[in-house]
Amino acid sequence: IKGKRINVGPVGSGTALSATTLYRLMFGKALPEANASYLSNEEALSRLAIDKSLDVVVIVAGQPAKLFTDMKPEARIKFLRLDPAARESARAVHAYFPATIRSRSYPNLLKHDVPTLTVKALLVTYDDKLESTREALTQFATALCDRFDYLQEAGHPKWKEVKMTLPPLGRRWKYYAPMERVLRSCSAAPAVKHDFALAPAVHSARTCGQSDKVLGLCSAP
């Protein structure tokens, strides 16, 4: 993908941040702006498949992604395989994690599994002592606990891979105590069937680098 025309996703999106960070890790320099575009997934895939004005589209999504399950083979979209033997791949896995795009997720597009990279999702909060904040976060943990069975049954298929457990954390990380108490009691409690559904800046003048742009920190021209 080095030197190719790459869509990294909309400005300010997690996909754009992941794509530009990954490129910098793999090749030791930023993706040239002349080769970068910031289109939506749908528009970028259309350009990739129809007018060939893009070479690569980076998409970060839970598997299976509806974007691909609805796609017909005639689109001739090709998933790029991560080569574990390549030096660039070795650099990437220092920050990202090896994963697999399963052929059963997209039988209309794949005959075999494809090695790739994945990101992990973390819920992070400030260790706030303000009572109203502690209460709000505790309510969130309680709601997650109460609705976890529903999320696994009726939510995105990725929820089926989630375990309501609190694994050991890395050095200098710790669980937020008010939420930890709720989530530990939740993981120890028997499953309960629920019958409800889920409810559907001013920037300073300075040089705007690619990282600032993808984070949405650049002023509009």
ROPA-769422 format. One record per residue (C-alpha): x, y, z. Coordinates in steps of 0.1 Angstrom, whole numbers, plus 2048, in hexadecimal, padded with zeros to 3 digits. Layout:
XYZ...
This chain:
80080080081E81780181B8337E87F682A7E07D88407E17C88388037A68428127AC84383878884C84177686C84C78A88785E78688288477D85D88178F8418937958318717A884F8657BD84F8857C48298827CC82B85D7E584885F7F583A87E7F981886F80882684F82183A86382A81B87882F80585984281D84385383585C84385484E82086484A80985B82E80F8778147F188E8137F188C7ED7E98677F07CF86A80D7AA86F80B79087282677086581775585082775882A82473C82880B7498447F476C8377F67628137ED74E8217D076D8337C37828147C876B7FD7B575D81579A77483178F79482279E79F8447AC7A98337CC7C18157D17BA80C7F679D81380E7A480E8337858038477847FC86D7647EA8757567CE88B7547AD87973D7A58677397C98597187CF84772C7E382D73B7C282171F7AA8287097BD8107247BF7F57217AA7D673F7987C773C7AD7A874B7CA7BB76C7B77B97787C47DA7987B47E77A27B180C7C77B88107D979C8237F17A583F81379483882178A85A84478684B8467AA83E85A7C385383E7DC8508267C386083E7BD87D83E7E38838187E48828127C989C8257DD8B68067F38B97EA7DE8A87DF7BA8AC7DE79D8937BB7928897A877F86E78E78985677976985576C75D83474C75284574677784D74678082873F7618147357777F77587867F577076D80577974880079574881A79C75A83A7B27798377CC7848527C87A885C7CD7C08797B47CB8947B07E68AE7A37E18D17887F68E078D80590377581891978B83192B78184B94579286495B7948599807798729897708799AE75288E9A473387D9B271D88499473787697C73C85799271785199271385596D72F83D96572182497F6FF82696D71082094C72180095A7007F59696EE7FA94770A7E79357077CB94E6E07CA94C6E07CB9266FD7B591E6E87969166D37AB8FF6F27B98ED6FF7968E76DD78A8DA6D17A78C56F07BE8C170C7BC8A871B7998A473B7A68B372A7A88D572A7828D67507838DA74E79A8F875378B91A74779E93976779894C7827B09587A47A294D7C57AD95D7D07CF9507F27DA94480A7EE9597FD80F9677DA80895B7BE8029747987FD97478281A97F77780E9A17528189A174D80797F7637E998874D7E09A572E7DF98F73F7CC97274E7B298972D7AB99971D7A997773679096A72F77A98970977D9866F47649736E776F9516C57809526AD7829346A37A592B6877B09156917D490C6A07E48ED6BD7FD8EB6B48218E56BD8288C576E8F28BD78290D8B77A69048AD7C69188B17D89248927F590C88C8038F48737EB8D886D7FC8B686A7EC89685F7E688A8837D48AB88B7BF8A786B7B38848727AA88E8967958AB8897AC8C58997B18DA87979E8F98727898F985379990C836
